[in-house]
Amino acid sequence: MGMALIIFGRVAQAIPTILGIIVVTFLMTRALPGDPAAFFAGPAATEASIAQIRAQLGLDQPLWVQFVRYVQSLVVGDLGRSISTGQPVTVDLASRLPASLELTLVALVLSVGVAVPLGVLAAVRQDSWVDQLCRIVVTAGVSLPTFFTGLVLVYFFYYLLGWAPMPVGRLDLVAIIPPRVTGFLLIDAPLAGDWPAAWSAVRQLILPASTLALFTLAPIARMTRAAMIQALGSEYLRTARACGLSRRTILLTYALRNAQLPVVTTLGMVFSFSLGANVLVEKVFSWPGIGSYAVEALVASDYAAVQGFVLAMAVLFVMLNLLIDIAYTLIDPRVRIDG
């Protein structure tokens, strides 16, 4: 019952936020430079044909009329139709979201696998070479742009060494896309028994996931180190040492568990940020995700696509915050979240 109240409270708190995002996104897209009707009509179109297309798209109506129609469509789950692809925005997002989720989740697993042990060792052995390495990695991850890191990795591992495949998307050019079940190629290919496609998906995923992981591990390692240092200096750990507990028990059972809360918060923030901001990685590696879809929509002043992307990111962010709140109660039962 308590968990149900937490979920209900979080969803209720998120409703005003989502409503505000709908209003702001609608107004901001209308303020974008360019005319979607002119883009759709083409460079050789006349003023009359552009005006006709604008009327077909409903852009000749007053702003409040356009907003009312947009909200009415949202109520029935219609995000509109993209003028760039000609398909419903829900179809475009559903086809591209698994690619971004797969890339982001794999990158997050890689970054956590490196950042958390590195942050713990840096906290335990302060001012040692491990601590210096942690600081170098954090500084590099924050300072180097993702597109630069991606281009460097492509240059060395594909162009010079020939170890990586050509960055042409989620699969090699000769690979066949497996039947869609989840949209995650790492899952769909083994389910179909198509091991060549699965191996192709793994090979294509290594460089973009590594690029994004180098960017995301910096805040995770920094927060892990800071949280562990704070935990190691606490009174309850001094008591644990005085009681004669082993160093392993003190680190893993007491220090690391109490340092998990800020790390979990950082993980949620990094995931939500990287999912919406990995557009540069997607562009470098020709990855067909929602980031590149949003950029293409912005260039074309595709109102429906941009609004659908922002709204989808807002809903994902709310769901992620809900999962973080649930994780809080599982990690530390003392945490109580007001509904």
Stockholm file with secondary structure:
# STOCKHOLM 1.0

chainA/1-339         MGMALIIFGRVAQAIPTILGIIVVTFLMTRALPGDPAAFFAGPAATEASIAQIRAQLGLDQPLWVQFVRYVQSLVVGDLGRSISTGQPVTVDLASRLPASLELTLVALVLSVGVAVPLGVLAAVRQDSWVDQLCRIVVTAGVSLPTFFTGLVLVYFFYYLLGWAPMPVGRLDLVAIIPPRVTGFLLIDAPLAGDWPAAWSAVRQLILPASTLALFTLAPIARMTRAAMIQALGSEYLRTARACGLSRRTILLTYALRNAQLPVVTTLGMVFSFSLGANVLVEKVFSWPGIGSYAVEALVASDYAAVQGFVLAMAVLFVMLNLLIDIAYTLIDPRVRIDG
#=GR chainA/1-339 SS CHHHHHHHHHHHHHHHHHHHHHHHHHHHHHTSSSCHHHHHHCTTCCHHHHHHHHHHHTTTSCHHHHHHHHHHHHHTTCCCBCTTTSSBHHHHHHHHHHHHHHHHHHHHHHHHHHHHHHHHHHHHTTTSHHHHHHHHHHHHHHHSCHHHHHHHHHIIIIIISCCSCCCCSSSCTTCCCCCCSSSCHHHHHHHTTCHHHHHHHHHHHHHHHHHHHHHHHHHHHHHHHHHHHHHHTSHHHHHHHHTTCCHHHIIIIIIHHHTHHHHHHHHHHHHHHHHHHTHHHHHHTTCCSHHHHHHHHHHTTCHHHHHHHHHHHHHHHHHHHHHHHHHHHHHCTTCCCCC
#=GC SS_cons         CHHHHHHHHHHHHHHHHHHHHHHHHHHHHHTSSSCHHHHHHCTTCCHHHHHHHHHHHTTTSCHHHHHHHHHHHHHTTCCCBCTTTSSBHHHHHHHHHHHHHHHHHHHHHHHHHHHHHHHHHHHHTTTSHHHHHHHHHHHHHHHSCHHHHHHHHHIIIIIISCCSCCCCSSSCTTCCCCCCSSSCHHHHHHHTTCHHHHHHHHHHHHHHHHHHHHHHHHHHHHHHHHHHHHHHTSHHHHHHHHTTCCHHHIIIIIIHHHTHHHHHHHHHHHHHHHHHHTHHHHHHTTCCSHHHHHHHHHHTTCHHHHHHHHHHHHHHHHHHHHHHHHHHHHHCTTCCCCC
//
